[in-house]
Amino acid sequence: QGRWRAHVEAAYSLLSEGGRMAAILPASARNNPPLKGCEVSWSSVYSNMFRGASVDVSIMVVVKNKGER
């Protein structure tokens, strides 16, 4: 239900300038990126990678730009 967004925002707030983080997120997050003002890259979409969960996921990598909060 969108809980991933709160986790990503909290982790991002802990990064130093130039810091990098990665997160495995629902593939739908690619259409609604949680962060602005940073460098974001996405992996391809992975389907059926977790037993018992039929969710498609993608890996987001973020680099915090200088001066971003």
C-alpha positions in Angstrom: 0.0 0.0 0.0 2.8 2.4 -0.7 4.8 1.8 2.4 7.9 1.5 0.3 7.8 5.2 -0.3 8.2 6.1 3.4 11.1 3.7 3.8 12.9 5.1 0.7 12.4 8.7 1.9 13.6 7.9 5.4 16.8 6.1 4.1 17.4 9.0 1.6 17.3 11.5 4.5 20.3 9.6 6.1 22.5 9.9 3.1 25.4 12.3 3.0 26.0 14.4 -0.2 27.3 12.0 -2.8 25.9 9.0 -0.8 24.4 6.1 -2.7 21.6 3.7 -1.8 19.8 0.9 -3.5 16.4 -0.5 -2.9 14.3 -3.4 -4.3 10.9 -1.8 -5.0 7.6 -2.8 -6.7 8.0 -2.3 -10.5 5.1 0.2 -10.3 7.5 2.6 -8.4 9.3 3.2 -11.7 6.2 5.2 -12.9 6.0 7.2 -9.7 9.5 7.9 -8.5 9.7 8.6 -4.8 12.6 11.1 -4.9 13.4 14.3 -6.9 16.6 16.2 -7.3 18.9 13.3 -7.2 20.4 10.8 -9.7 18.2 7.8 -10.0 18.7 4.7 -12.2 16.5 1.6 -12.5 17.2 -2.0 -13.3 15.0 -4.0 -15.6 11.8 -5.5 -14.2 12.1 -8.9 -12.5 9.0 -11.1 -12.4 8.3 -14.0 -10.0 11.6 -13.7 -8.2 10.2 -14.3 -4.7 8.5 -17.6 -3.8 4.9 -17.0 -2.7 4.8 -13.4 -3.9 3.5 -12.5 -7.4 5.0 -9.0 -7.4 7.2 -7.6 -10.1 10.2 -5.7 -8.8 12.9 -3.4 -10.0 16.1 -2.2 -8.3 16.5 1.6 -7.8 19.9 3.1 -7.3 20.0 6.7 -6.0 22.9 9.1 -5.6 22.3 12.1 -3.4 23.3 15.3 -5.2 25.2 18.1 -3.5 22.8 20.5 -1.7 19.8 18.1 -1.7 17.9 17.4 1.4 
